[in-house]
């Protein structure tokens, strides 16, 4: 209990007059303690964003698990509640669809980019990598385009389409029951999938009508600029039944400068909070961080040597 308290700290930042509250997970690798005042200076921090209406702990406290893991690997991590969520000030719209429209239009980019600037200056970081799940990933893309402090993005189960008015639950359930129990429905579904695939082949793989074009343009600009991005999805696009491959679209638009990595996590659910998803996110992200933002090994060796000398002396 004492150890957990010593490695975390409640912090806050004020953006546009709104106080955002969060948790700071201090780097716990040996090198971060070798020199007084060294702390996180020059390192890349990791900033976690809310997923939809979920608090900063995320489903199953998965964000806490990931933040602790990255901090132990030497990357100071931060979990913040956006305006109106969790412990932060501000208000949320009463309607879910209105909240979705705000996210899909990049409403939270100003708050997030402001937070990255403050954290970078406060802790002398070289920059920040943002981690967002679902709606949080959408906000992360927009914020990365608006901030000079963002060094990379980890997008968990991102989506690139605009949400449409949902079908009534009772109608959806009735249609689902009919589709599962009807041989004709299964045949029609298969035929529809083949037709969608054929149409996409003929039209040159055109974007779906509900594609979020501003978001796709934003991602393409980030990819073209060479911003490191890691995409983790619980399942890949089923192009056999006509699903559009947004990942490939962004990769193709980025050209040779693109540094976008796509990983499919088989066997996990959408939240990535189950055992398979939690482990896959930790392992893939830690490896990606080490590849793109390696800790300065020479400095750590020097601190280790100095520690040994001081101990012997």
C-alpha positions in Angstrom: 0.0 0.0 0.0 2.8 2.4 0.9 4.7 1.5 -2.2 1.7 2.2 -4.4 1.2 5.6 -2.8 4.9 6.4 -3.2 4.9 5.7 -6.9 1.7 7.7 -7.7 0.6 11.3 -7.2 -2.7 13.1 -7.7 -2.1 16.1 -10.0 -4.2 18.7 -11.8 -3.9 21.1 -14.8 -6.1 24.1 -15.7 -7.0 24.5 -19.4 -9.4 27.2 -20.5 -10.5 27.8 -16.9 -11.4 24.2 -16.4 -9.5 22.1 -13.9 -8.6 18.6 -15.1 -7.6 16.1 -12.5 -5.5 13.0 -13.0 -3.0 10.5 -11.6 0.8 10.6 -12.2 2.6 7.3 -12.3 6.3 8.0 -11.6 9.0 6.2 -13.5 10.2 3.3 -11.3 13.2 1.9 -13.3 16.5 2.1 -11.4 18.0 4.9 -13.5 15.2 7.3 -12.5 16.5 7.2 -8.9 20.3 7.3 -9.5 20.6 11.1 -9.4 18.8 13.7 -7.2 16.6 15.9 -9.4 16.9 13.6 -12.5 13.3 12.4 -12.2 11.8 12.2 -15.7 13.9 14.8 -17.4 14.3 14.2 -21.1 12.0 11.2 -21.1 8.9 10.6 -23.1 5.7 10.5 -21.0 2.6 8.5 -21.7 -0.8 10.2 -21.4 -4.0 8.1 -21.1 -7.3 9.5 -22.2 -10.9 8.6 -21.2 -12.7 6.0 -23.3 -16.2 7.5 -23.8 -17.9 8.1 -20.5 -15.6 5.8 -18.6 -13.4 7.3 -15.8 -9.6 7.5 -16.2 -9.2 4.0 -14.6 -10.9 2.6 -17.7 -12.8 -0.7 -17.9 -11.5 -3.3 -15.3 -8.9 -0.7 -14.1 -7.0 -1.6 -17.3 -5.5 1.9 -17.7 -4.1 1.7 -14.1 -2.5 -1.6 -15.0 -0.9 -0.3 -18.2 0.2 3.0 -16.6 1.9 1.1 -13.8 3.6 -1.2 -16.3 4.9 1.5 -18.5 6.2 3.5 -15.5 8.1 0.4 -14.3 9.7 0.3 -17.8 10.9 3.9 -17.3 8.1 5.9 -19.0 6.3 8.3 -16.6 2.6 7.9 -17.2 -0.4 10.1 -16.6 -4.1 9.3 -16.5 -6.5 12.3 -16.9 -10.2 12.8 -16.8 -11.5 15.1 -19.6 -14.0 17.9 -18.9 -17.1 16.6 -17.2 -15.7 13.1 -16.7 -14.5 11.5 -13.5 -13.0 14.0 -11.1 -12.5 16.8 -13.6 -14.6 20.0 -13.7 -17.0 20.8 -16.6 -20.2 19.3 -17.9 -21.1 16.6 -20.4 -24.0 16.7 -22.9 -27.1 14.8 -21.7 -27.4 12.9 -25.0 -25.0 10.2 -26.0 -25.2 11.1 -29.7 -24.3 14.8 -28.9 -21.2 13.5 -27.0 -20.3 11.4 -30.0 -20.5 14.3 -32.3 -18.3 16.4 -30.0 -15.7 13.6 -30.0 -15.9 13.0 -33.7 -15.4 16.7 -34.5 -12.3 17.1 -32.2 -13.9 19.1 -29.5 -11.5 17.9 -26.8 -8.3 18.5 -28.8 -7.7 21.9 -27.2 -7.9 20.5 -23.6 -5.7 17.6 -24.4 -3.0 19.5 -26.3 -3.0 22.1 -23.5 -2.4 19.3 -21.0 0.4 17.8 -23.0 2.2 21.2 -23.1 1.8 21.7 -19.3 3.0 18.1 -18.5 6.0 18.4 -20.8 7.1 21.6 -19.2 6.3 20.6 -15.6 8.2 17.4 -15.7 10.9 18.4 -18.3 9.7 15.7 -20.7 10.9 15.5 -24.3 7.3 15.0 -25.3 4.2 12.9 -24.7 2.8 9.7 -26.3 -1.0 9.6 -26.1 -3.0 6.4 -25.5 -6.7 6.4 -26.3 -9.3 3.7 -26.5 -12.2 3.9 -28.9 -13.5 7.6 -28.5 -10.3 8.4 -26.7 -8.3 7.3 -29.7 -10.3 9.7 -31.9 -9.6 12.6 -29.5 -5.9 11.6 -29.4 -5.6 11.9 -33.2 -7.1 15.4 -33.2 -5.0 16.5 -30.2 -1.8 15.2 -31.9 -2.4 17.4 -34.9 -3.0 20.4 -32.5 0.1 19.9 -30.3 3.8 20.3 -30.7 4.4 18.2 -27.6 2.9 14.9 -28.9 5.6 12.5 -30.0 3.3 9.5 -30.9 -0.1 7.9 -30.6 -1.3 4.5 -29.4 -4.8 4.0 -30.7 -6.8 1.1 -29.1 -9.8 0.0 -31.1 -10.1 3.3 -33.0 -13.0 4.0 -35.3 -13.0 6.3 -38.4 -16.7 6.6 -39.1 -19.4 9.0 -37.8 -22.0 7.4 -35.5 -25.5 7.3 -37.0 -28.8 7.4 -35.3 -29.1 4.0 -33.6 -31.8 1.5 -34.5 -34.3 0.9 -31.8 -33.1 -1.9 -29.5 -36.2 -4.0 -29.8 -36.1 -3.8 -33.6 -32.4 -4.7 -33.6 -33.0 -7.7 -31.4 -35.9 -8.9 -33.6 -33.7 -8.6 -36.7 -30.9 -10.4 -35.0 -33.1 -13.3 -33.9 -34.5 -13.5 -37.5 -31.1 -13.5 -39.0 -29.8 -16.3 -36.7 -32.8 -18.5 -37.1 -33.5 -18.1 -40.8 -31.6 -19.9 -43.6 -32.9 -17.3 -46.1 -31.5 -14.4 -43.9 -28.1 -16.1 -43.8 -28.1 -16.5 -47.6 -29.1 -12.9 -48.1 -26.4 -11.7 -45.7 -23.8 -13.7 -47.6 -25.0 -12.4 -50.9 -25.1 -8.8 -49.6 -21.5 -9.2 -48.4 -20.3 -10.4 -51.8 -22.1 -7.6 -53.6 -20.5 -5.0 -51.3 -17.1 -6.5 -52.0 -17.7 -6.5 -55.7 -18.9 -2.9 -55.6 -15.8 -1.8 -53.7 -13.6 -3.6 -56.2 -15.4 -1.8 -59.1 -15.4 1.6 -57.5 -11.8 1.5 -56.4 -12.4 0.8 -52.7 -14.3 4.1 -52.2 -14.7 5.4 -48.7 -18.1 4.5 -47.0 -20.7 7.3 -46.9 -20.4 7.5 -43.1 -16.6 7.9 -43.1 -15.3 10.6 -40.8 -13.5 12.6 -43.5 -12.0 15.3 -41.2 -10.6 12.6 -38.9 -9.2 10.6 -41.8 -7.5 13.7 -43.2 -6.1 14.4 -39.8 -4.7 10.8 -39.5 -3.2 10.9 -43.0 -1.4 14.2 -42.2 0.0 12.7 -39.0 1.1 9.6 -40.8 2.6 11.6 -43.7 4.6 13.7 -41.2 6.2 10.5 -39.9 4.5 10.6 -36.4 4.9 7.1 -34.9 1.5 5.5 -34.4 0.5 2.1 -33.0 -3.0 0.7 -33.8 -4.2 -2.2 -31.8 -7.6 -3.8 -32.7 -9.4 -6.8 -31.3 -10.2 -7.9 -34.8 -9.2 -6.9 -38.3 -11.5 -5.8 -41.1 -13.4 -8.6 -42.7 -12.9 -7.6 -46.3 -14.5 -10.9 -47.3 -17.9 -9.4 -46.4 -17.1 -5.9 -47.6 -15.9 -4.1 -44.5 -13.8 -1.1 -45.3 -10.1 -1.3 -44.2 -9.5 2.1 -42.8 -6.0 1.2 -41.5 -4.9 0.3 -45.0 -6.4 3.6 -46.3 -4.4 5.7 -43.8 -1.2 3.6 -44.5 -1.6 4.1 -48.2 -2.1 7.8 -47.9 1.0 8.3 -45.7 3.6 7.4 -48.3 7.1 6.3 -47.5 7.3 8.6 -44.4 4.6 6.6 -42.6 5.5 5.0 -39.3 2.2 3.4 -38.5 2.1 -0.1 -37.1 -1.1 -2.1 -37.0 -1.5 -5.1 -34.7 -4.5 -7.4 -34.4 -5.2 -8.9 -30.9 -7.0 -12.2 -31.5 -9.2 -13.5 -28.8 -9.8 -10.1 -27.0 -13.0 -8.2 -26.7 -13.6 -4.5 -27.7 -12.6 -3.2 -24.3 -9.2 -4.9 -24.4 -9.7 -5.2 -20.6 -9.8 -9.0 -20.5 -6.7 -11.0 -19.7 -5.8 -11.4 -23.4 -6.3 -7.8 -24.3 -4.6 -6.3 -21.2 -1.5 -8.5 -21.8 -1.4 -7.8 -25.5 -1.7 -4.0 -25.1 1.1 -4.0 -22.5 3.5 -6.2 -24.5 2.9 -4.5 -27.8 3.0 -1.0 -26.5 6.1 -1.5 -24.3 8.0 -3.0 -27.3 6.8 -0.1 -29.5 7.9 2.5 -26.9 11.3 0.9 -26.6 11.7 0.9 -30.4 10.5 4.4 -31.1 11.6 6.2 -27.8 14.4 4.2 -26.3 15.7 5.3 -22.9 19.3 6.6 -23.0 21.2 3.5 -22.0 24.6 5.3 -21.8 23.2 7.7 -19.2 21.7 4.9 -17.2 25.0 3.0 -17.3 26.9 6.1 -16.2 24.4 6.6 -13.3 24.8 2.9 -12.3 28.6 3.1 -12.4 28.5 6.3 -10.2 26.1 4.6 -7.8 28.6 1.7 -7.5 31.5 4.0 -6.9 29.6 5.9 -4.3 28.6 2.7 -2.6 32.2 1.4 -2.5 33.5 4.7 -1.3 
